[in-house]
């Protein structure tokens, strides 16, 4: 009689898909030379401190909102994605997903 080993699915590393996406984008930008990782870590730490997030974080929304804020600031400063250009697109996506029926694909009406 052979031993049957059951494997369960691994726990997700990221709580939300957008957490994984913003993380992957940041790593990609670092790997393509847009910024050095030590500089990123320093800036991200400053964002966390500014938000009073010095406690142990579990990788939830508060952590990734700070991550996204840091990435947006870096891209704004280097001209990669100016806040004046990002904000209207972000607002359009928010309007699109808030007005799209549940289960329907979200798209911008451009």
C-alpha positions as CSV (number, residue, x, y, z in Angstrom):
1,X,0.0,0.0,0.0
2,X,1.5,3.3,-1.0
3,X,1.3,6.5,1.0
4,X,-0.9,9.1,-0.7
5,X,0.4,12.6,-0.2
6,X,-2.1,15.4,-0.7
7,X,-1.0,18.8,-1.7
8,X,-3.0,21.8,-1.0
9,X,-2.8,24.9,-3.1
10,X,-0.2,27.4,-1.8
11,X,-1.4,30.5,0.0
12,X,-1.3,33.5,-2.3
13,X,1.7,35.8,-1.8
14,X,-0.4,38.9,-2.4
15,X,-3.8,39.6,-0.9
16,X,-5.1,41.4,-4.1
17,X,-4.1,41.2,-7.8
18,X,-3.2,44.9,-7.9
19,X,-0.7,44.4,-5.1
20,X,1.2,41.9,-7.3
21,X,0.9,44.1,-10.3
22,X,2.3,47.2,-8.7
23,X,5.1,45.1,-7.1
24,X,6.0,43.5,-10.5
25,X,5.9,46.9,-12.2
26,X,8.3,48.3,-9.6
27,X,10.7,45.4,-9.9
28,X,10.6,45.7,-13.7
29,X,11.4,49.4,-13.6
30,X,14.3,48.7,-11.3
31,X,15.6,45.9,-13.5
32,X,15.5,48.2,-16.5
33,X,17.5,50.9,-14.8
34,X,14.9,53.4,-14.0
35,X,16.1,53.6,-10.3
36,X,18.4,51.8,-8.0
37,X,16.8,49.5,-5.4
38,X,18.6,51.1,-2.4
39,X,17.1,54.4,-3.5
40,X,13.7,52.8,-3.8
41,X,14.0,51.2,-0.3
42,X,15.0,54.6,1.2
43,X,12.1,56.4,-0.4
44,X,9.5,53.7,0.4
45,X,10.7,53.7,4.0
46,X,10.2,57.5,4.1
47,X,6.7,57.1,2.8
48,X,5.8,54.5,5.4
49,X,7.2,56.7,8.2
50,X,5.3,59.7,6.8
51,X,2.1,57.7,7.0
52,X,2.9,56.5,10.5
53,X,3.2,52.9,9.3
54,X,6.2,51.9,11.4
55,X,4.3,49.0,12.9
56,X,4.6,45.5,11.5
57,X,2.7,45.4,8.2
58,X,1.1,42.4,6.7
59,X,1.3,43.4,3.1
60,X,-2.3,44.6,3.0
61,X,-3.8,47.7,1.3
62,X,-2.1,50.3,3.6
63,X,1.3,48.9,2.7
64,X,0.6,48.8,-1.1
65,X,-1.0,52.2,-1.1
66,X,2.2,53.5,0.3
67,X,4.1,51.5,-2.3
68,X,2.0,52.9,-5.1
69,X,2.4,56.5,-3.7
70,X,6.2,56.0,-3.7
71,X,6.2,54.7,-7.3
72,X,4.0,57.5,-8.5
73,X,6.4,60.1,-6.9
74,X,9.5,58.4,-8.4
75,X,7.9,58.4,-11.9
76,X,6.6,62.0,-11.5
77,X,10.1,63.2,-10.6
78,X,11.9,61.4,-13.5
79,X,9.2,62.5,-16.0
80,X,8.1,58.9,-16.6
81,X,4.5,59.6,-15.6
82,X,3.7,63.1,-14.5
83,X,1.0,63.5,-11.8
84,X,-0.9,65.8,-14.1
85,X,-1.1,63.0,-16.7
86,X,-1.7,60.1,-14.2
87,X,-4.5,61.7,-12.2
88,X,-7.1,62.1,-15.1
89,X,-6.5,58.5,-16.2
90,X,-6.8,57.2,-12.6
91,X,-10.1,59.2,-12.3
92,X,-11.4,57.8,-15.6
93,X,-10.7,54.2,-14.5
94,X,-12.4,54.9,-11.1
95,X,-15.5,56.3,-12.9
96,X,-15.4,53.3,-15.4
97,X,-15.3,50.6,-12.7
98,X,-17.9,52.3,-10.5
99,X,-20.4,52.6,-13.4
100,X,-19.7,49.2,-15.0
101,X,-22.3,46.5,-14.2
102,X,-21.0,43.7,-12.0
103,X,-19.3,41.0,-14.1
104,X,-19.0,43.1,-17.2
105,X,-15.5,44.1,-18.5
106,X,-14.4,47.5,-17.4
107,X,-13.1,49.8,-20.2
108,X,-12.4,53.4,-20.7
109,X,-14.7,55.2,-23.1
110,X,-11.9,56.7,-25.2
